[in-house]
């Protein structure tokens, strides 16, 4: 089977706020409405479909492969907004970025606590770090 991810639903407390946050960090045009969603289409054809729900939000992790320039723009925005960021998913290295596989990576939270990640190189084998 050659399944390809088409879209994912991002549960949030305020879809306009959450979609705008992601759009700002990734330098995307405004999200487009579709039914009860606000949708960001990504460069690989996968979409992030923001949907509001009441109550607790189950936090998820979303990693984005970006260019060096896009990383710079996103990381600048993260710092300008005073967001806490980490070099690692365990959150043991606050205020740092990683340089895995010759690239750069950073973790940070969106307004609902989803754990977002920007990377400039796809991750490889641990022994190659």
BANUGU-939230 format. One record per residue: residue in three letters; x, y negated, z of N, C-alpha, C in turn. Coordinates in steps of 0.001 Angstrom, whole numbers, padded with zeros to 6 digits, always signed. Last residue first. Layout:
ALAXYZXYZXYZ ...
This chain:
UNK+024236-010997+014471+024154-012346+015057+025542-012945+015247 UNK+024217-008405+013615+024788-009397+012705+024756-010816+013258 UNK+022810-006919+015435+024273-006755+015415+024964-007743+014482 UNK+020171-007577+014763+020770-008132+015974+022284-008034+015945 UNK+019429-008364+011366+019785-007371+012373+020502-008028+013563 UNK+017624-011409+010853+018196-010149+010392+018465-009208+011552 UNK+015261-013956+010019+016014-013199+011015+016428-011862+010433 UNK+015737-016394+007468+015001-015246+008002+015881-014487+008993 UNK+016536-019725+008333+017006-018460+007737+016146-017338+008301 UNK+015301-021733+009684+015786-022043+008337+016358-020821+007625 UNK+012295-021894+011627+013591-021270+011331+013994-021620+009905 UNK+010197-022859+014215+010741-023255+012918+012079-022559+012760 UNK+007389-021717+015981+008828-021584+015731+009139-022065+014326 UNK+005026-021947+018679+005428-022146+017288+006937-022087+017166 UNK+002712-020650+020617+004175-020750+020599+004630-020781+019148 UNK-000098-022411+021745+000442-021450+020791+001938-021716+020679 UNK-001098-024413+023396-000119-023484+023954+000325-022383+023015 UNK-002659-026281+022223-003344-025215+022950-002390-024162+023497 UNK-000806-028015+020904-001667-028529+021974-002418-027463+022789 UNK+002124-025827+020627+001128-026732+020065+000184-027171+021182 UNK+005544-025583+021737+004117-025281+021863+003255-026306+021139 UNK+008528-024172+020241+007797-025241+020915+006322-024868+020934 UNK+011799-023253+019137+010483-022853+019617+009848-024022+020363 UNK+014020-023215+016358+013530-023874+017564+012114-023378+017847 UNK+017015-022617+014459+015677-022258+014895+015313-022976+016183 UNK+019108-022459+011583+018707-023125+012820+017285-022697+013164 UNK+021560-020121+010311+020510-021121+010173+020263-021835+011487 UNK+023297-018041+010671+023762-019205+009923+022714-020273+009706 UNK+021985-016247+012338+022225-015887+010939+022589-017093+010082 UNK+020946-018719+014652+020986-017318+014240+021142-017183+012723 UNK+021165-020905+016335+021850-020922+015032+022022-019495+014513 UNK+018635-022636+018259+019535-021520+017983+020134-021664+016593 UNK+018567-025562+020379+018121-024816+019210+019053-023623+019053 UNK+017532-026774+023650+018523-026279+022689+017824-025701+021472 UNK+015732-027314+025652+016500-028433+025121+017576-028024+024139 UNK+016098-024179+027407+015358-025402+027073+016290-026482+026545 UNK+016475-021175+027323+017409-022192+026840+016646-023452+026426 UNK+014498-019449+027996+015629-019538+028926+016628-020615+028530 UNK+012302-018574+026584+012304-019926+027161+013381-020088+028230 UNK+012206-016367+025075+012068-016162+026522+012053-017487+027283 UNK+012803-017235+022494+011403-016952+022837+011176-016699+024328 UNK+015083-020058+022353+014794-018624+022449+013340-018391+022868 UNK+015576-022693+022516+016337-021976+021493+015923-020514+021418 UNK+012756-024924+022984+013696-023903+023433+014412-023288+022240 UNK+011198-027979+024086+011548-026981+023068+012644-026079+023609 UNK+008682-030270+024918+009682-029325+025401+009943-028315+024294 UNK+008263-033367+023221+007840-031991+023466+008995-031178+024039 UNK+008466-036046+022551+008858-035629+023888+008419-034213+024241 UNK+008090-036918+020043+006882-036728+020854+007195-036253+022267 UNK+010695-036829+019104+010025-038128+019234+008778-038032+020106 UNK+011123-034023+018989+011851-034847+019956+011177-036192+020172 UNK+009324-033331+016931+009265-032651+018231+009934-033512+019303 UNK+010317-034930+014828+008986-035184+015373+008823-034545+016753 UNK+012791-033661+014432+012740-035081+014792+011392-035414+015425 UNK+011902-031164+013601+012624-031270+014869+012668-032715+015351 UNK+010739-031822+011103+009940-031254+012180+010597-031419+013536 UNK+013022-032817+009722+011822-033640+009888+010966-033133+011051 UNK+014786-030594+009841+015176-031901+010379+013950-032768+010660 UNK+013233-028688+008481+013597-028472+009881+013948-029813+010524 UNK+013195-029843+005959+011931-029702+006680+012186-029456+008173 UNK+015923-029603+005333+015305-030929+005424+013997-030878+006208 UNK+016170-026781+005298+016967-027579+006238+016347-028970+006430 UNK+012861-025302+004998+014153-025745+004469+014910-026509+005550 UNK+011383-022668+007009+011403-024002+006415+012797-024300+005852 UNK+009221-020338+008179+010489-020448+007478+010455-021754+006700 UNK+007593-020223+011215+007581-020819+009886+008998-020919+009344 UNK+005623-018244+013373+006968-018664+012957+006906-019123+011499 UNK+003493-018169+016059+003542-018380+014613+004913-018934+014263 UNK+001852-016464+018596+003146-016955+018110+003079-017037+016596 UNK-000927-017389+020768-000267-016577+019750+001086-017194+019402 UNK-003152-017278+023512-001991-017883+022857-001318-016883+021928 UNK-006483-017520+023626-005422-016507+023659-004250-017053+022852 UNK-008014-020016+025434-007449-019690+024121-006370-018641+024328 UNK-011018-020159+027350-009575-019925+027247-009174-019536+025826 UNK-013727-022191+026050-013065-021309+026999-011587-021162+026715 UNK-014844-022251+022669-014921-022701+024055-014195-021701+024938 UNK-013063-022855+019661-013823-021973+020529-013827-022572+021917 UNK-012457-023771+016249-012660-024115+017654-013410-023013+018384 UNK-010027-022783+013986-011422-022631+014408-011529-022909+015902 UNK-007989-023053+011188-008225-023506+012558-009711-023456+012879 UNK-006139-020998+009360-007522-021456+009428-007867-021786+010879 UNK-003542-021025+007296-003785-021105+008733-005154-021763+008875 UNK-002897-018906+004481-003471-020101+005096-003627-019906+006599 UNK-000417-018088+002092-001105-017747+003329-001702-019028+003905 UNK+001110-019046+000001-000263-018657-000272-001055-018226+000950 UNK+003542-020067+000664+003517-018681+000201+002105-018159-000041 UNK+003051-022641+001653+003716-022494+000358+003656-021068-000198 UNK-000282-022708+003125+001179-022740+003186+001766-022398+001821 UNK-003078-024633+003775-002506-023645+002868-000990-023806+002904 UNK-005018-025118+006511-003731-025513+005934-003253-024363+005061 UNK-008366-025888+007207-007412-024946+006617-006169-025656+006101 UNK-010817-025699+009576-009921-026648+008919-008728-025812+008484 UNK-014053-024014+009393-012607-024063+009615-012017-025375+009092 UNK-016630-023486+008672-016416-024085+010001-014936-024157+010375 UNK-016060-024075+005320-017047-023561+006260-016822-024236+007612 UNK-013251-025847+005256-013838-024692+004577-014753-024020+005588 UNK-011409-028860+004953-012512-028114+005546-012935-026953+004650 UNK-007849-028988+004967-009098-029097+004225-010208-028304+004910 UNK-005332-031012+006504-006054-029745+006393-007391-029991+005696 UNK-003191-033293+004717-004259-033016+005683-004933-031668+005422 UNK+000016-031847+003746-001107-032759+003553-002212-032419+004557 UNK+002782-031282+006040+001731-030827+005131+000709-031926+004878 UNK+004996-031245+007773+004954-032187+006654+003932-031796+005603 UNK+005005-029723+010045+005444-029080+008798+005432-030013+007595 UNK+004096-031554+011957+005377-030870+012161+005907-030283+010855 UNK+001601-032347+010810+002661-033320+011074+004025-032635+011176 UNK+000202-029901+010759+000472-030635+009525+001586-031648+009687 UNK+000001-029353+013500+000781-028473+012628+001150-029188+011331 UNK-001623-031598+014236-000334-031342+014872+000539-030475+013965 UNK-003931-031222+012684-003095-032410+012457-001702-032213+013051 UNK-004898-028864+013846-004508-028868+012430-003613-030065+012121 UNK-005423-029810+016464-004460-028731+016233-003983-028692+014790 UNK-007349-031849+016041-006094-032133+016737-005043-031077+016403 UNK-009381-030396+014749-008781-031567+014092-007426-031885+014717 UNK-010053-028397+016622-009427-028026+015344-008796-029217+014627 UNK-009669-027885+019798-009997-029048+018965-009299-028847+017621 UNK-008997-025454+020842-010048-026200+021535-010502-027415+020730 UNK-008562-022578+018672-008131-023818+019311-009310-024512+019978 UNK-007224-019921+016799-008234-020367+017749-007711-021592+018490 UNK-006530-019479+013633-005863-020072+014789-006962-020618+015695 UNK-006628-016750+011534-007426-017730+012262-006627-018184+013482 UNK-004841-016364+008498-005004-016033+009910-005824-017135+010557 UNK-004646-014876+005228-004923-015975+006153-004944-015453+007580 UNK-003225-012853+003816-003917-013916+003112-004175-015119+003999 UNK-000550-010645+003548-001331-011471+004458-001919-012642+003688 UNK-000831-007934+001410-000245-009271+001574-001151-010055+002513 UNK-000063-004516+000909-000931-005552+001478-000160-006850+001653 UNK+000478-002219-000745+001222-003479-000818+000342-004617-000332 UNK+000842+001182+000000+000000+000000+000000+000886-001243+000000 
